[in-house]
Amino acid sequence: MFRRVLIALNPEPFQRCFHTWISGLAEAARKSTGVGRTILSVDGKTARRSHDQAKGLKALHAVSVWAGDYGLTLAQTACTEKSNETTAIPEALKLVNCKGAIITIDAMGCQKAIASQIVEQGGDYVLALNGNHEKLHHAVKEYVDAQLDDDFKSIPARRHMTEETGYGPEERRIYVQMPLPKEIVSPHEWTGLKTIGVAMLTTVKNGKTTSDVRYFISSLTMGVKEFARSVRGHWAIENSCHWILDMVFREDESRIRQEWIRESFAWLNKFTLSLLKQHPTKQSIAMKRRRCAWNEEFLWEVLTNSIA
């Protein structure tokens, strides 16, 4: 019965039906958490076993917008067979309220049109740089490396450092934010572009030290702690959303291959995860799922976002 219903449902209007509900949850979560500017992380995920080689159907790859501060998926857009994330990201952003939010996207979404859309929708962006904009990436890297010679003393840079120690690896993160240098790129080329930044991660595990350096462009004004929160917050979509979908919901093992069903089911998984994260008990997501099956009262609490 469920299969017949899902086959008949067009994923786009089906998902739109939930957006008002999700938006209401987001507003309630914002008020309860007291978070200032919301960070919306945009990233894609592939359901790896949803392909059908015999029919020429590739695995489903969908772009999601994740509000990590609240644990909510606000939108999902599937990449079509002949497109990629650069075409799906603008469609996903159209489905959410970006006003006042900080939108973080990895290098795939570092596009002038996407930056312009975010600003037009009232948000700010923090975009990772990589080989997709090789010239700009190289220019930013060279500029930052040049400033390292005098430890950024010759420019109005701001620095923020965090350290994490415990049972896992020791991690030190250094964030440096600086105004956009005129010699790198004209601000007219990128709508709203004001600052550039670098995030340097040093990890010590089992006596072995590794390091990673990433570069960013942003429409944020100077405020290194906000920049650092945005960069770190982006990984919430990997750790708090995609990882749970794979390990708890076993999404990567799903063999659903009907095109409409797999997209609708992917959205249902994200929607269910969002509801479970809103429930205030400290149990794991896996245990909350089990309790929903065992206890109708608990299921009602999750569905209505209330405590009996």
Backbone hydrogen bonds in HBPLUS format (Angstrom, degrees):
<---DONOR---> <-ACCEPTOR-->    atom                        ^
c    i                          cat <-CA-CA->   ^        H-A-AA   ^      H-
h    n   atom  resd res      DA  || num        DHA   H-A  angle D-A-AA Bond
n    s   type  num  typ     dist DA aas  dist angle  dist       angle   num
A0005-VAL N   A0001-MET O   3.11 MM   4  6.45 156.4  2.17 149.9 156.2     1
A0006-LEU N   A0002-PHE O   2.94 MM   4  6.19 165.5  1.97 154.9 158.4     2
A0007-ILE N   A0003-ARG O   2.92 MM   4  6.07 150.2  2.01 148.0 156.1     3
A0008-ALA N   A0004-ARG O   3.17 MM   4  6.33 149.1  2.27 139.5 146.7     4
A0009-LEU N   A0005-VAL O   3.13 MM   4  6.34 127.7  2.41 140.3 154.3     5
A0014-PHE N   A0010-ASN O   3.16 MM   4  6.14 157.0  2.22 157.8 164.1     6
A0015-GLN N   A0011-PRO O   2.86 MM   4  5.99 156.6  1.92 151.8 156.2     7
A0016-ARG N   A0012-GLU O   3.05 MM   4  6.29 156.2  2.10 148.4 155.6     8
A0017-CYS N   A0013-PRO O   3.13 MM   4  6.29 139.5  2.30 140.9 149.2     9
A0018-PHE N   A0015-GLN O   3.01 MM   3  5.48 144.3  2.14 110.4 119.9    10
A0019-HIS N   A0016-ARG O   3.18 MM   3  5.14 145.4  2.31  98.3 108.2    11
A0022-ILE N   A0018-PHE O   2.88 MM   4  6.13 169.0  1.89 161.2 164.4    12
A0023-SER N   A0019-HIS O   2.77 MM   4  5.92 157.8  1.82 149.0 155.6    13
A0024-GLY N   A0020-THR O   3.00 MM   4  6.24 149.5  2.09 144.2 151.8    14
A0025-LEU N   A0021-TRP O   3.03 MM   4  6.42 152.0  2.11 148.9 156.9    15
A0026-ALA N   A0022-ILE O   2.86 MM   4  6.16 154.3  1.93 151.8 159.3    16
A0027-GLU N   A0023-SER O   3.02 MM   4  6.26 157.3  2.07 146.8 151.9    17
A0028-ALA N   A0024-GLY O   3.07 MM   4  6.26 161.8  2.10 146.7 151.6    18
A0029-ALA N   A0025-LEU O   2.84 MM   4  6.01 156.3  1.89 147.9 155.1    19
A0030-ARG N   A0026-ALA O   2.86 MM   4  6.04 154.1  1.93 146.3 153.4    20
A0031-LYS N   A0027-GLU O   3.15 MM   4  6.39 158.6  2.20 147.0 151.4    21
A0032-SER N   A0028-ALA O   3.06 MM   4  6.27 154.3  2.13 145.1 152.3    22
A0033-THR N   A0029-ALA O   2.90 MM   4  5.98 153.5  1.97 153.2 158.9    23
A0034-GLY N   A0030-ARG O   3.06 MM   4  5.90 144.3  2.19 140.2 148.7    24
A0102-ILE N   A0038-THR O   2.81 MM  64  6.17 163.1  1.84 164.2 169.4    25
A0040-LEU N   A0102-ILE O   2.85 MM  62  6.07 162.1  1.88 150.7 156.8    26
A0104-THR N   A0040-LEU O   2.98 MM  64  6.24 162.6  2.01 147.5 152.2    27
A0041-SER N   A0066-TRP O   2.88 MM  25  5.11 159.9  1.92 154.7 149.4    28
A0066-TRP N   A0041-SER O   2.84 MM  25  5.11 170.0  1.85 151.2 154.0    29
A0042-VAL N   A0104-THR O   2.95 MM  62  6.18 165.4  1.97 176.4 178.7    30
A0043-ASP N   A0064-SER O   3.19 MM  21  5.72 155.8  2.25 151.6 158.9    31
A0064-SER N   A0043-ASP O   2.87 MM  21  5.72 169.5  1.88 162.4 160.5    32
A0045-LYS N   A0062-ALA O   2.93 MM  17  5.61 148.5  2.03 146.2 154.9    33
A0062-ALA N   A0045-LYS O   3.02 MM  17  5.61 159.8  2.06 156.5 153.0    34
A0047-ALA N   A0060-LEU O   2.87 MM  13  5.43 158.3  1.92 158.6 165.8    35
A0050-SER N   A0047-ALA O   3.12 MM   3  5.71 160.7  2.16 129.4 129.2    36
A0052-ASP N   A0057-LEU O   2.81 MM   5  4.85 162.3  1.84 137.3 143.0    37
A0055-LYS N   A0052-ASP O   3.11 MM   3  5.55 131.7  2.36 107.7 119.3    38
A0057-LEU N   A0052-ASP O   2.92 MM   5  4.85 157.2  1.97 144.4 139.7    39
A0056-GLY N   A0053-GLN O   3.13 MM   3  4.86 153.9  2.20  96.0 103.9    40
A0079-CYS N   A0061-HIS O   2.78 MM  18  5.69 176.7  1.78 168.5 168.4    41
A0063-VAL N   A0077-THR O   2.77 MM  14  5.23 166.7  1.78 155.3 151.3    42
A0077-THR N   A0063-VAL O   2.84 MM  14  5.23 155.0  1.90 149.3 157.8    43
A0065-VAL N   A0075-ALA O   3.03 MM  10  5.24 152.4  2.11 140.7 141.2    44
A0074-LEU N   A0065-VAL O   2.80 MM   9  5.51 154.3  1.87 161.4 168.7    45
A0067-ALA N   A0072-LEU O   2.81 MM   5  5.22 171.4  1.81 167.2 166.2    46
A0070-TYR N   A0067-ALA O   3.08 MM   3  5.70 147.5  2.19 115.1 123.6    47
A0071-GLY N   A0067-ALA O   2.85 MM   4  5.84 129.3  2.11 146.2 161.0    48
A0072-LEU N   A0067-ALA O   3.28 MM   5  5.22 163.5  2.31 130.7 134.4    49
A0083-SER N   A0080-THR O   3.17 MM   3  5.23 168.9  2.18 114.7 114.2    50
A0087-THR N   A0084-ASN O   3.17 MM   3  5.84 151.1  2.26 116.5 123.5    51
A0088-ALA N   A0084-ASN O   3.24 MM   4  6.49 147.9  2.35 144.2 153.5    52
A0089-ILE N   A0085-GLU O   2.85 MM   4  5.72 161.7  1.88 156.1 156.9    53
A0092-ALA N   A0088-ALA O   3.01 MM   4  6.29 153.7  2.08 153.8 161.6    54
A0093-LEU N   A0089-ILE O   2.95 MM   4  6.19 159.1  1.99 158.4 164.0    55
A0094-LYS N   A0090-PRO O   3.13 MM   4  6.31 142.0  2.28 140.1 149.1    56
A0095-LEU N   A0092-ALA O   3.11 MM   3  5.48 147.9  2.21 106.2 115.4    57
A0096-VAL N   A0093-LEU O   3.22 MM   3  5.55 166.7  2.23 111.7 115.8    58
A0101-ALA N   A0098-CYS O   2.94 MM   3  5.26 164.8  1.97 129.3 133.0    59
A0100-GLY N   A0122-GLY O   2.86 MM  22  6.06 162.7  1.89 143.5 137.6    60
A0124-ASP N   A0101-ALA O   2.94 MM  23  6.35 158.5  1.99 158.1 165.2    61
A0103-ILE N   A0124-ASP O   2.72 MM  21  6.04 172.4  1.72 158.4 157.4    62
A0126-VAL N   A0103-ILE O   2.91 MM  23  6.24 149.4  2.01 158.7 158.2    63
A0105-ILE N   A0126-VAL O   3.31 MM  21  6.76 153.9  2.39 151.7 156.4    64
A0128-ALA N   A0105-ILE O   3.13 MM  23  6.52 165.1  2.16 160.2 164.9    65
A0109-GLY N   A0106-ASP O   3.03 MM   3  5.85 142.6  2.17 124.3 132.1    66
A0110-CYS N   A0107-ALA O   3.10 MM   3  5.07 166.1  2.12 107.3 110.6    67
A0111-GLN N   A0109-GLY O   2.87 MM   2  5.57 122.8  2.20 112.4  95.5    68
A0115-ALA N   A0111-GLN O   2.98 MM   4  6.26 162.3  2.01 155.9 160.9    69
A0116-SER N   A0112-LYS O   2.97 MM   4  6.15 159.3  2.01 148.0 153.7    70
A0117-GLN N   A0113-ALA O   2.98 MM   4  6.17 154.3  2.05 142.2 149.1    71
A0118-ILE N   A0114-ILE O   3.02 MM   4  6.27 159.6  2.06 152.0 156.4    72
A0119-VAL N   A0115-ALA O   3.20 MM   4  6.46 164.1  2.23 151.1 154.3    73
A0120-GLU N   A0116-SER O   2.95 MM   4  6.13 160.3  1.99 150.5 156.6    74
A0121-GLN N   A0117-GLN O   2.92 MM   4  6.13 138.9  2.09 144.7 155.5    75
A0123-GLY N   A0118-ILE O   2.93 MM   5  5.34 162.0  1.97 154.1 148.7    76
A0122-GLY N   A0119-VAL O   2.97 MM   3  5.11 158.9  2.01 107.9 112.5    77
A0219-SER N   A0125-TYR O   3.07 MM  94  5.53 154.0  2.14 146.6 152.5    78
A0127-LEU N   A0217-ILE O   2.92 MM  90  5.47 164.8  1.94 168.7 171.0    79
A0217-ILE N   A0127-LEU O   3.03 MM  90  5.47 156.8  2.08 152.1 158.7    80
A0129-LEU N   A0215-TYR O   2.91 MM  86  5.56 160.5  1.95 152.2 148.1    81
A0133-HIS N   A0130-ASN O   3.20 MM   3  6.12 161.3  2.24 127.0 130.2    82
A0137-HIS N   A0133-HIS O   2.81 MM   4  5.90 168.1  1.82 165.4 169.6    83
A0138-HIS N   A0134-GLU O   2.88 MM   4  5.93 159.8  1.92 145.7 151.3    84
A0139-ALA N   A0135-LYS O   2.98 MM   4  6.17 154.1  2.05 143.0 150.4    85
A0140-VAL N   A0136-LEU O   2.94 MM   4  6.15 164.5  1.97 156.1 159.1    86
A0141-LYS N   A0137-HIS O   2.98 MM   4  6.13 163.9  2.01 148.4 153.5    87
A0142-GLU N   A0138-HIS O   2.89 MM   4  6.05 161.9  1.92 148.7 153.7    88
A0143-TYR N   A0139-ALA O   3.00 MM   4  6.15 157.4  2.05 145.0 151.2    89
A0144-VAL N   A0140-VAL O   2.94 MM   4  6.16 167.6  1.96 155.4 158.4    90
A0145-ASP N   A0141-LYS O   2.91 MM   4  6.06 165.7  1.93 152.1 156.6    91
A0146-ALA N   A0142-GLU O   2.96 MM   4  6.12 150.1  2.05 143.2 151.0    92
A0147-GLN N   A0143-TYR O   3.11 MM   4  6.43 147.4  2.22 145.3 153.8    93
A0147-GLN N   A0144-VAL O   3.08 MM   3  5.17 120.5  2.45  96.6 111.4    94
A0148-LEU N   A0144-VAL O   3.11 MM   4  6.42 130.4  2.37 143.5 157.0    95
A0148-LEU N   A0145-ASP O   3.22 MM   3  5.15 136.2  2.42  92.9 105.0    96
A0149-ASP N   A0146-ALA O   3.36 MM   3  5.82 155.1  2.42 106.2 112.4    97
A0152-PHE N   A0147-GLN O   2.82 MM   5  4.88 167.5  1.84 150.5 146.4    98
A0151-ASP N   A0148-LEU O   3.13 MM   3  4.53 165.0  2.16  95.8  99.6    99
A0153-LYS N   A0150-ASP O   3.23 MM   3  5.77 155.3  2.29 112.5 119.3   100
A0157-ALA N   A0155-ILE O   2.80 MM   2  5.56 140.4  1.96 103.7  92.5   101
A0158-ARG N   A0177-GLN O   2.86 MM  19  5.32 159.6  1.90 156.2 162.9   102
A0177-GLN N   A0158-ARG O   2.89 MM  19  5.32 160.8  1.92 153.6 160.1   103
A0160-HIS N   A0175-TYR O   2.85 MM  15  5.14 149.7  1.94 149.2 155.1   104
A0175-TYR N   A0160-HIS O   2.75 MM  15  5.14 172.3  1.76 162.3 165.0   105
A0162-THR N   A0173-ARG O   2.89 MM  11  5.25 154.4  1.95 147.1 155.6   106
A0173-ARG N   A0162-THR O   2.88 MM  11  5.25 165.4  1.90 153.1 158.1   107
A0164-GLU N   A0171-GLU O   2.81 MM   7  5.14 156.6  1.87 153.0 159.4   108
A0171-GLU N   A0164-GLU O   2.93 MM   7  5.14 164.6  1.95 149.5 154.7   109
A0170-GLU N   A0204-VAL O   2.97 MM  34  5.09 155.5  2.03 153.7 149.6   110
A0204-VAL N   A0170-GLU O   2.85 MM  34  5.09 159.5  1.89 148.0 154.5   111
A0172-ARG N   A0202-THR O   2.88 MM  30  5.19 161.2  1.91 152.6 158.8   112
A0202-THR N   A0172-ARG O   2.87 MM  30  5.19 160.7  1.91 153.5 159.7   113
A0174-ILE N   A0200-MET O   2.88 MM  26  5.10 161.3  1.91 146.6 152.9   114
A0200-MET N   A0174-ILE O   2.84 MM  26  5.10 168.9  1.85 151.8 155.7   115
A0176-VAL N   A0198-VAL O   2.98 MM  22  5.38 162.1  2.01 156.5 161.1   116
A0198-VAL N   A0176-VAL O   2.91 MM  22  5.38 151.6  2.00 151.6 160.3   117
A0178-MET N   A0196-ILE O   2.99 MM  18  5.64 164.8  2.01 164.9 165.1   118
A0196-ILE N   A0178-MET O   2.97 MM  18  5.64 164.3  1.99 165.2 170.5   119
A0180-LEU N   A0194-LYS O   2.83 MM  14  5.41 149.2  1.93 147.1 137.5   120
A0184-ILE N   A0181-PRO O   3.20 MM   3  5.67 158.3  2.25 111.9 118.2   121
A0189-GLU N   A0186-SER O   2.96 MM   3  5.57 157.5  2.01 117.5 124.1   122
A0193-LEU N   A0190-TRP O   3.21 MM   3  5.57 171.6  2.22 130.2 130.8   123
A0194-LYS N   A0218-SER O   2.97 MM  24  6.21 168.8  1.98 147.3 150.3   124
A0195-THR N   A0218-SER O   3.11 MM  23  5.31 174.4  2.12 147.6 149.3   125
A0218-SER N   A0195-THR O   2.95 MM  23  5.31 148.0  2.05 162.1 154.4   126
A0197-GLY N   A0216-PHE O   3.02 MM  19  5.07 154.9  2.08 135.4 135.6   127
A0216-PHE N   A0197-GLY O   2.88 MM  19  5.07 151.8  1.96 150.2 148.0   128
A0199-ALA N   A0214-ARG O   2.89 MM  15  5.28 159.4  1.93 150.2 156.4   129
A0214-ARG N   A0199-ALA O   2.98 MM  15  5.28 157.9  2.03 146.4 153.7   130
A0201-LEU N   A0212-ASP O   2.82 MM  11  5.15 170.2  1.83 160.5 163.3   131
A0212-ASP N   A0201-LEU O   2.87 MM  11  5.15 144.5  2.00 146.4 153.9   132
A0203-THR N   A0210-THR O   2.83 MM   7  5.26 168.2  1.85 155.0 159.1   133
A0210-THR N   A0203-THR O   2.85 MM   7  5.26 157.9  1.90 151.4 159.0   134
A0205-LYS N   A0208-LYS O   2.91 MM   3  5.27 163.5  1.93 150.0 150.5   135
A0208-LYS N   A0205-LYS O   2.92 MM   3  5.27 164.1  1.94 115.8 120.2   136
A0226-GLU N   A0223-GLY O   3.09 MM   3  5.60 126.3  2.39 112.1 124.5   137
A0227-PHE N   A0223-GLY O   3.13 MM   4  6.43 157.2  2.18 150.5 157.6   138
A0228-ALA N   A0224-VAL O   2.80 MM   4  6.00 160.0  1.84 148.3 153.6   139
A0229-ARG N   A0225-LYS O   2.91 MM   4  6.06 157.3  1.96 141.8 148.0   140
A0230-SER N   A0226-GLU O   3.01 MM   4  6.17 148.3  2.11 141.6 149.9   141
A0231-VAL N   A0227-PHE O   3.00 MM   4  6.30 162.4  2.03 154.9 158.7   142
A0232-ARG N   A0228-ALA O   2.98 MM   4  6.13 173.8  1.99 155.4 157.4   143
A0233-GLY N   A0229-ARG O   2.79 MM   4  5.64 147.0  1.90 134.1 144.9   144
A0234-HIS N   A0230-SER O   3.10 MM   4  6.21 132.5  2.34 140.2 149.4   145
A0235-TRP N   A0232-ARG O   3.31 MM   3  6.01 142.9  2.46 114.3 121.0   146
A0236-ALA N   A0233-GLY O   3.04 MM   3  5.50 163.4  2.07 114.7 119.7   147
A0237-ILE N   A0234-HIS O   3.39 MM   3  6.40 160.2  2.44 124.1 125.2   148
A0238-GLU N   A0235-TRP O   3.10 MM   3  5.27 131.6  2.35  99.7 112.0   149
A0239-ASN N   A0235-TRP O   2.99 MM   4  6.27 171.4  2.00 159.3 160.8   150
A0240-SER N   A0236-ALA O   2.73 MM   4  5.23 155.4  1.79 138.1 146.8   151
A0242-HIS N   A0237-ILE O   2.89 MM   5  6.22 173.7  1.89 161.4 160.3   152
A0243-TRP N   A0238-GLU O   2.92 MM   5  5.88 147.1  2.03 149.1 157.7   153
A0245-LEU N   A0241-CYS O   2.95 MM   4  6.18 158.8  1.99 156.9 163.6   154
A0246-ASP N   A0242-HIS O   3.08 MM   4  6.31 147.5  2.19 145.4 153.1   155
A0247-MET N   A0243-TRP O   2.87 MM   4  6.04 169.5  1.88 155.5 158.7   156
A0248-VAL N   A0244-ILE O   2.80 MM   4  5.24 157.8  1.85 138.9 146.1   157
A0249-PHE N   A0244-ILE O   3.26 MM   5  6.75 155.7  2.32 149.1 155.8   158
A0251-GLU N   A0245-LEU O   2.88 MM   6  5.62 171.9  1.89 144.7 145.9   159
A0253-GLU N   A0250-ARG O   3.06 MM   3  5.50 147.3  2.17 109.4 119.0   160
A0254-SER N   A0251-GLU O   3.14 MM   3  5.31 161.0  2.17 107.6 113.6   161
A0262-ARG N   A0258-GLN O   3.00 MM   4  6.05 175.2  2.00 169.0 169.4   162
A0264-SER N   A0260-TRP O   3.03 MM   4  6.25 166.7  2.05 156.1 159.8   163
A0265-PHE N   A0261-ILE O   2.78 MM   4  5.91 158.2  1.82 156.3 163.2   164
A0266-ALA N   A0262-ARG O   2.99 MM   4  6.04 148.4  2.09 135.6 143.7   165
A0267-TRP N   A0263-GLU O   3.11 MM   4  6.40 153.0  2.18 143.9 150.6   166
A0268-LEU N   A0264-SER O   2.91 MM   4  6.22 153.6  1.98 144.9 152.7   167
A0269-ASN N   A0265-PHE O   2.93 MM   4  6.19 153.3  2.00 148.2 154.5   168
A0270-LYS N   A0266-ALA O   3.17 MM   4  6.47 160.0  2.22 144.0 148.7   169
A0271-PHE N   A0267-TRP O   2.78 MM   4  6.00 158.3  1.82 153.8 160.8   170
A0272-THR N   A0268-LEU O   2.83 MM   4  5.94 159.4  1.87 147.4 152.9   171
A0273-LEU N   A0269-ASN O   2.93 MM   4  6.14 160.0  1.97 147.6 153.3   172
A0274-SER N   A0270-LYS O   2.96 MM   4  6.17 154.6  2.03 144.6 151.3   173
A0275-LEU N   A0271-PHE O   3.07 MM   4  6.39 157.0  2.12 148.1 153.4   174
A0276-LEU N   A0272-THR O   2.95 MM   4  6.22 164.0  1.97 155.7 160.0   175
A0277-LYS N   A0273-LEU O   2.97 MM   4  6.14 152.9  2.04 148.7 155.7   176
A0278-GLN N   A0274-SER O   3.25 MM   4  6.49 131.9  2.49 138.3 149.8   177
A0278-GLN N   A0275-LEU O   3.12 MM   3  5.27 136.1  2.33  98.3 110.4   178
A0279-HIS N   A0276-LEU O   3.25 MM   3  5.49 143.1  2.39 101.6 111.2   179
A0288-LYS N   A0284-SER O   2.97 MM   4  6.27 157.4  2.03 150.7 157.4   180
A0289-ARG N   A0285-ILE O   3.00 MM   4  6.23 153.7  2.07 148.7 155.1   181
A0290-ARG N   A0286-ALA O   3.18 MM   4  6.50 157.1  2.24 143.6 149.3   182
A0291-ARG N   A0287-MET O   2.90 MM   4  6.18 160.1  1.94 152.5 158.0   183
A0292-CYS N   A0288-LYS O   3.00 MM   4  6.24 147.0  2.11 145.0 153.2   184
A0293-ALA N   A0289-ARG O   3.33 MM   4  6.70 143.7  2.47 141.5 150.1   185
A0293-ALA N   A0290-ARG O   3.01 MM   3  5.22 125.9  2.32 100.2 114.1   186
A0294-TRP N   A0290-ARG O   2.98 MM   4  6.28 142.9  2.13 145.8 157.3   187
A0295-ASN N   A0291-ARG O   2.77 MM   4  5.60 155.7  1.83 152.6 156.7   188
A0299-LEU N   A0295-ASN O   3.04 MM   4  6.32 156.4  2.09 147.0 154.3   189
A0300-TRP N   A0296-GLU O   2.92 MM   4  6.14 151.8  2.00 143.5 150.4   190
A0301-GLU N   A0297-GLU O   3.02 MM   4  6.33 150.4  2.11 142.6 150.7   191
A0302-VAL N   A0298-PHE O   3.03 MM   4  6.35 155.9  2.09 152.2 157.6   192
A0303-LEU N   A0299-LEU O   2.96 MM   4  6.21 164.5  1.99 152.2 156.4   193
A0304-THR N   A0300-TRP O   2.92 MM   4  5.97 152.5  2.00 148.4 155.0   194
A0305-ASN N   A0301-GLU O   2.85 MM   4  5.56 111.7  2.32 135.1 149.4   195
A0306-SER N   A0301-GLU O   3.04 MM   5  4.92 154.4  2.10 134.4 141.6   196
A0305-ASN N   A0302-VAL O   3.41 MM   3  5.09 151.8  2.49  92.9 100.8   197
